Amino acid sequence: MESDALREFLERHSRLFILTGAGCSTDSGIPDYRDADGDWKRAQPVQFRAFMDEPLTRKRYWARSLIGWRRFRHAGPNDAHRALARLEQRDRVELLVTQNVDRLHQAAGSSGVVDLHGRLDTVVCMDCGQPLPREELQQELLLRNPAWAELDAREAPDGDADLDGLDFSSFFVPACPKCGGILKPDVVFFGESVPKERVAVAMLGLQQADAMLVVGSSLMVYSGYRFAQAAAKAGKPIATVNVGRTRADDLMALKVARPCAEALGFLLRPA
């Protein structure tokens, strides 16, 4: 059985480099981006250049975020997060690198975590670098856009909401309170590069590990796929827990095609 094979893989390798993606958080109520074939489920997320260059794109982004953040901020860890935290408690994890921006690994108790794509609970000024809690910006958005506070929409990935068909031109987007610059979530947008220092820390963790475990990621985005490439090149075995195909299927020693919390649940049972 797949669960037995996964258990054996984890027992065989004492220092794991773990990479997680959106599928790890779906049981926490946060939607993922791709279907079982690795294709987009909805329109692609906002591009970095469009966000920076187009005021109307920023208005649309923050209007949708005003709605989506209400649910996103209340999401809690699920058994997949708790299982990986349990592995760390057993001193089996060299490093956990997540493509998610929800901080649910930390909430579950994991401490050795690299937030590869940043964190959604912080906003940063693109001009002066001033950080701002996302919750503080939420209050300002609600104050400045009271009519929008009454709206609701289906939840979308990463604190977004499927709010379309509206005129966003009147939506007010606050500027940086320090310098008046553009505020952006402290996350890596599509079309934006992952900070080199994060990649370097992650690669060092991979070098020191003896195997790689991918949890809930299709690896379609290069920022995550590069680690599978590096692991394979170094001769380190790779196991993946993911429903549907991944970009690195041909590199895998083991693939478990089950939901993450279900597949990893055995780690939470008494030894």
C-alpha positions in Angstrom: 0.0 0.0 0.0 1.1 3.6 -0.6 0.9 4.5 3.1 3.3 1.6 3.9 5.7 2.7 1.2 5.6 6.3 2.5 6.2 5.1 6.1 9.1 3.0 4.9 10.6 6.0 2.9 10.4 8.2 6.0 11.9 5.6 8.3 14.7 5.0 5.8 15.8 8.6 5.5 16.6 10.4 8.8 17.2 14.0 7.5 14.4 15.2 5.2 14.2 18.3 3.0 10.5 19.0 2.8 8.9 21.2 0.2 5.2 22.0 0.6 2.6 23.6 -1.7 -1.0 24.7 -1.9 -2.3 21.1 -1.5 -1.0 21.1 2.0 -3.4 23.8 3.0 -6.6 22.8 1.1 -7.9 20.9 4.2 -7.6 24.3 6.1 -10.1 25.8 3.7 -7.6 27.6 1.5 -8.2 26.7 -2.2 -5.3 25.6 -4.5 -4.4 26.9 -7.9 -4.2 23.8 -10.1 -6.3 20.7 -11.0 -5.1 17.1 -11.1 -3.5 17.7 -14.5 -1.5 20.6 -13.3 -3.6 23.2 -15.2 -5.0 26.4 -13.8 -8.4 26.1 -12.2 -9.2 29.8 -12.7 -7.6 32.9 -14.3 -3.9 33.2 -13.5 -3.0 35.4 -10.5 -2.0 39.0 -10.9 1.4 39.6 -12.4 4.0 41.7 -10.6 4.5 44.2 -13.4 0.7 44.7 -13.8 0.3 45.3 -10.1 3.1 47.8 -10.0 2.4 49.7 -13.3 -1.5 49.7 -13.4 -3.5 51.6 -10.8 -6.7 49.8 -11.8 -5.0 46.4 -11.3 -4.0 47.4 -7.8 -7.6 48.5 -7.1 -9.0 45.2 -8.3 -6.4 43.3 -6.3 -7.1 45.1 -3.0 -10.9 45.0 -3.5 -10.8 41.2 -3.9 -8.3 40.9 -1.0 -10.5 43.0 1.3 -13.1 40.2 0.9 -10.8 37.2 0.8 -8.7 38.2 3.8 -11.7 37.9 6.1 -11.7 34.1 5.8 -8.0 33.6 5.1 -6.9 35.2 8.4 -9.0 32.6 10.4 -7.6 29.5 8.6 -5.9 27.1 11.0 -3.5 24.2 10.6 -4.7 20.8 9.5 -3.4 17.3 10.1 -0.8 17.7 7.2 0.8 20.7 9.0 0.6 18.9 12.3 2.2 15.7 10.9 5.1 17.6 9.5 5.6 19.5 12.8 5.6 16.1 14.5 8.4 14.9 12.2 10.4 18.0 13.2 9.8 17.2 16.9 11.3 13.8 16.2 14.4 15.5 14.7 13.8 14.1 11.3 13.6 17.4 9.3 16.6 19.2 8.0 14.5 22.0 6.6 10.9 22.7 5.6 10.5 25.0 2.6 7.0 26.1 1.8 5.6 27.8 -1.2 2.5 28.8 0.8 2.1 32.2 2.3 -0.3 31.3 5.1 2.2 30.6 8.0 0.2 27.5 8.9 3.3 25.4 9.4 4.5 27.8 12.1 1.0 27.8 13.6 1.2 24.0 13.8 4.6 24.1 15.6 7.2 23.9 12.9 10.1 26.2 13.6 12.7 25.4 10.8 10.6 26.9 8.0 11.6 29.0 5.0 8.6 31.0 3.6 9.9 30.8 0.0 7.2 33.0 -1.4 6.8 35.3 1.6 3.9 35.8 4.0 0.5 37.3 3.4 0.0 38.7 6.9 2.5 41.5 6.2 2.4 44.3 3.7 5.5 46.2 2.5 6.1 49.5 0.8 7.8 49.1 -2.5 9.4 52.5 -2.2 10.8 52.8 1.3 10.5 49.2 2.5 8.3 50.0 5.5 6.5 46.8 6.7 2.9 47.0 7.9 0.6 44.3 9.4 -2.0 43.2 6.9 -4.6 43.4 9.6 -3.8 47.1 10.0 -4.3 47.7 6.3 -7.5 45.7 6.4 -9.0 48.2 8.8 -7.9 51.1 6.6 -9.4 49.4 3.5 -12.7 48.9 5.3 -12.7 52.5 6.6 -12.1 54.0 3.1 -14.4 51.6 1.2 -17.4 51.0 3.4 -19.7 49.9 0.6 -17.3 47.1 -0.4 -17.4 45.7 3.1 -20.9 44.5 2.6 -19.9 42.3 -0.4 -19.0 38.6 -0.3 -17.6 36.3 -2.9 -16.2 32.8 -3.3 -12.8 32.3 -1.7 -9.8 32.0 -4.0 -6.2 31.0 -3.3 -3.9 33.1 -1.1 -6.5 35.4 0.5 -8.1 36.3 -2.9 -11.8 36.3 -3.7 -13.6 35.7 -7.0 -15.0 39.2 -7.1 -15.5 40.1 -10.8 -17.9 42.1 -13.0 -17.7 45.2 -10.9 -16.3 48.7 -11.5 -13.2 48.9 -9.4 -12.3 52.4 -10.4 -13.8 54.0 -7.3 -12.0 51.7 -4.9 -9.6 53.5 -2.6 -6.2 52.0 -2.1 -4.2 53.4 0.8 -0.6 54.5 0.2 2.4 53.9 2.5 1.8 55.9 5.7 5.5 56.7 5.9 6.4 57.9 2.3 3.2 57.6 0.2 4.6 54.7 -1.8 2.9 51.6 -3.3 1.9 49.0 -0.7 2.2 45.3 -1.8 1.7 42.1 0.1 5.0 40.8 1.3 4.7 37.8 -1.1 6.4 36.9 -4.3 3.9 37.6 -7.2 4.0 35.7 -10.5 6.6 37.4 -12.6 8.7 38.4 -9.6 11.8 36.6 -8.4 12.2 34.8 -5.2 14.9 36.6 -3.0 18.3 34.9 -3.6 19.0 34.6 0.1 15.9 32.4 0.6 16.9 30.2 -2.3 20.5 29.9 -0.9 19.2 28.9 2.6 16.9 26.3 1.0 19.6 24.9 -1.2 21.9 24.5 1.8 19.2 22.6 3.6 18.8 20.3 0.6 22.5 19.7 0.5 22.5 18.6 4.1 19.5 16.4 3.8 19.5 12.8 2.6 16.1 12.8 0.9 13.4 15.1 -0.3 9.7 15.0 0.5 7.2 17.0 -1.6 3.9 17.6 0.0 1.0 19.1 -1.9 2.8 20.7 -4.8 2.6 20.1 -8.5 6.0 21.7 -8.9 4.8 23.5 -12.0 6.4 26.7 -10.9 10.2 26.7 -11.3 10.7 28.2 -7.8 9.8 24.8 -6.4 10.8 22.5 -9.3 14.4 23.7 -9.0 14.8 21.8 -5.7 13.5 18.6 -7.2 16.0 19.0 -10.0 18.8 19.7 -7.6 17.9 16.7 -5.4 17.8 14.4 -8.4 21.1 15.7 -9.7 22.7 15.0 -6.3 21.3 11.5 -6.2 18.9 12.1 -3.3 15.6 10.1 -3.5 12.4 12.1 -3.8 8.9 11.1 -2.5 5.8 13.1 -3.2 2.4 13.3 -1.7 0.1 15.0 -4.3 -3.2 14.4 -6.0 -2.5 14.5 -9.7 0.6 14.8 -11.8 3.6 16.9 -11.0 6.3 18.4 -13.2 8.8 16.1 -11.6 7.0 12.8 -11.9 9.9 11.2 -13.8 12.3 12.1 -10.9 10.3 10.5 -8.1 11.3 7.4 -6.2 7.8 7.3 -4.7 4.5 9.0 -5.4 1.5 8.9 -3.1 -1.6 10.2 -4.9 -3.7 11.0 -1.9 -4.8 14.2 0.0 -1.9 15.4 2.2 -3.6 15.2 5.6 -4.9 11.7 4.8 -1.6 10.4 3.5 0.4 11.8 6.5 -2.1 11.0 9.2 -0.1 8.0 10.4 2.5 10.4 11.8 0.0 11.6 14.3 -0.9 8.2 15.7 0.9 6.9 18.8 4.1 5.0 18.0 
